[in-house]
Amino acid sequence: MTYIAAFFASFLYIALKATQQLQVVNFLYARILPTSLAMAACEVFIMVNVVKTAGDFSGLAMLALFIGAGSGLGCLAAMRLHQHRTRKPQ
């Protein structure tokens, strides 16, 4: 369960980070603080999972795999969600 939870936390964290970048670029001041707080909650959750898994190298390797996959897919999802706001790749 820890790996799946870390996957979704990293997915959400990176999606929020991409959203926050768009908020900064578009001067959406009121949305930046709530987004930052949600990002911090995701970061703390991920770090707690890393600390819980720190005694086992294979566990850390699996955790890194799940966090990396979640981060990559979160970035792709955020790009797709916000595609209408930016120039489409050619």
DRENFIZA-123456 format. One record per residue (C-alpha): residue number from 1; residue in three letters; x, y, z. Coordinates in nm, 4 decimals, decimal comma, m for minus. Layout:
REM DRENFIZA-123456
   num   residu          x          y          z
   NUM      ALA          X          Y          Z
...
REM end
This chain:
REM DRENFIZA-123456
   num   residu          x          y          z
     1      MET     0,0000     0,0000     0,0000
     2      THR     0,2893     0,2359     0,0696
     3      TYR     0,4120     0,2164    m0,2899
     4      ILE     0,0726     0,2879    m0,4417
     5      ALA     0,0152     0,5771    m0,2010
     6      ALA     0,3602     0,7194    m0,2839
     7      PHE     0,2823     0,6848    m0,6550
     8      PHE    m0,0362     0,8891    m0,6226
     9      ALA     0,1253     1,1447    m0,3904
    10      SER     0,4077     1,2059    m0,6379
    11      PHE     0,1588     1,2145    m0,9272
    12      LEU    m0,0421     1,4809    m0,7459
    13      TYR     0,2669     1,6718    m0,6331
    14      ILE     0,4066     1,7123    m0,9842
    15      ALA     0,0648     1,7936    m1,1297
    16      LEU     0,0280     2,0640    m0,8637
    17      LYS     0,3776     2,1923    m0,9355
    18      ALA     0,2986     2,2320    m1,3061
    19      THR    m0,0289     2,4019    m1,2149
    20      GLN     0,1536     2,6367    m0,9805
    21      GLN     0,3949     2,7337    m1,2560
    22      LEU     0,1015     2,8261    m1,4771
    23      GLN    m0,0507     3,0244    m1,1918
    24      VAL     0,2707     3,2229    m1,1550
    25      VAL     0,2967     3,2896    m1,5274
    26      ASN    m0,0675     3,3987    m1,5451
    27      PHE    m0,0512     3,6084    m1,2234
    28      LEU    m0,3222     3,4089    m1,0431
    29      TYR    m0,2121     3,5204    m0,6977
    30      ALA    m0,5080     3,3839    m0,4990
    31      ARG    m0,4501     3,0278    m0,6202
    32      ILE    m0,0783     3,0074    m0,5432
    33      LEU    m0,0966     2,9661    m0,1630
    34      PRO    m0,3542     2,6820    m0,1602
    35      THR    m0,1589     2,5045    m0,4320
    36      SER     0,1645     2,5442    m0,2349
    37      LEU     0,0019     2,4041     0,0799
    38      ALA    m0,1239     2,0999    m0,1099
    39      MET     0,2246     2,0529    m0,2565
    40      ALA     0,3775     2,0662     0,0908
    41      ALA     0,1361     1,7992     0,2153
    42      CYS     0,2370     1,5727    m0,0731
    43      GLU     0,6071     1,6329    m0,0038
    44      VAL     0,5697     1,5490     0,3651
    45      PHE     0,3759     1,2324     0,2806
    46      ILE     0,6437     1,1208     0,0360
    47      MET     0,9253     1,1923     0,2832
    48      VAL     0,7474     0,9973     0,5581
    49      ASN     0,7246     0,6998     0,3218
    50      VAL     1,0951     0,7298     0,2402
    51      VAL     1,1833     0,7331     0,6099
    52      LYS     0,9587     0,4305     0,6772
    53      THR     1,1286     0,2384     0,3953
    54      ALA     1,4865     0,3535     0,4687
    55      GLY     1,5986     0,0286     0,6300
    56      ASP     1,5548    m0,1802     0,3178
    57      PHE     1,7470    m0,1057    m0,0033
    58      SER     1,5119    m0,3047    m0,2251
    59      GLY     1,2175    m0,1239    m0,0666
    60      LEU     1,3806     0,2108    m0,1402
    61      ALA     1,4454     0,1053    m0,4983
    62      MET     1,0797     0,0082    m0,5421
    63      LEU     0,9701     0,3325    m0,3781
    64      ALA     1,1922     0,5320    m0,6155
    65      LEU     1,0410     0,3452    m0,9102
    66      PHE     0,6851     0,4202    m0,7982
    67      ILE     0,7628     0,7844    m0,7128
    68      GLY     0,9390     0,8341    m1,0463
    69      ALA     0,6555     0,6779    m1,2420
    70      GLY     0,3984     0,8836    m1,0536
    71      SER     0,5961     1,2022    m1,1112
    72      GLY     0,6354     1,1405    m1,4826
    73      LEU     0,2691     1,0570    m1,5319
    74      GLY     0,1656     1,3531    m1,3154
    75      CYS     0,3678     1,5854    m1,5351
    76      LEU     0,2166     1,4400    m1,8521
    77      ALA    m0,1337     1,4682    m1,7058
    78      ALA    m0,0808     1,8319    m1,6067
    79      MET     0,0576     1,9130    m1,9509
    80      ARG    m0,2458     1,7525    m2,1122
    81      LEU    m0,4886     1,9243    m1,8750
    82      HIS    m0,3389     2,2680    m1,9319
    83      GLN    m0,2659     2,2227    m2,3019
    84      HIS    m0,5234     2,4810    m2,4046
    85      ARG    m0,3353     2,7512    m2,2132
    86      THR    m0,0039     2,7047    m2,3865
    87      ARG     0,1262     2,6733    m2,7386
    88      LYS     0,0889     2,3225    m2,8755
    89      PRO     0,4091     2,1436    m2,9794
    90      GLN     0,4681     2,1309    m3,3513
REM end
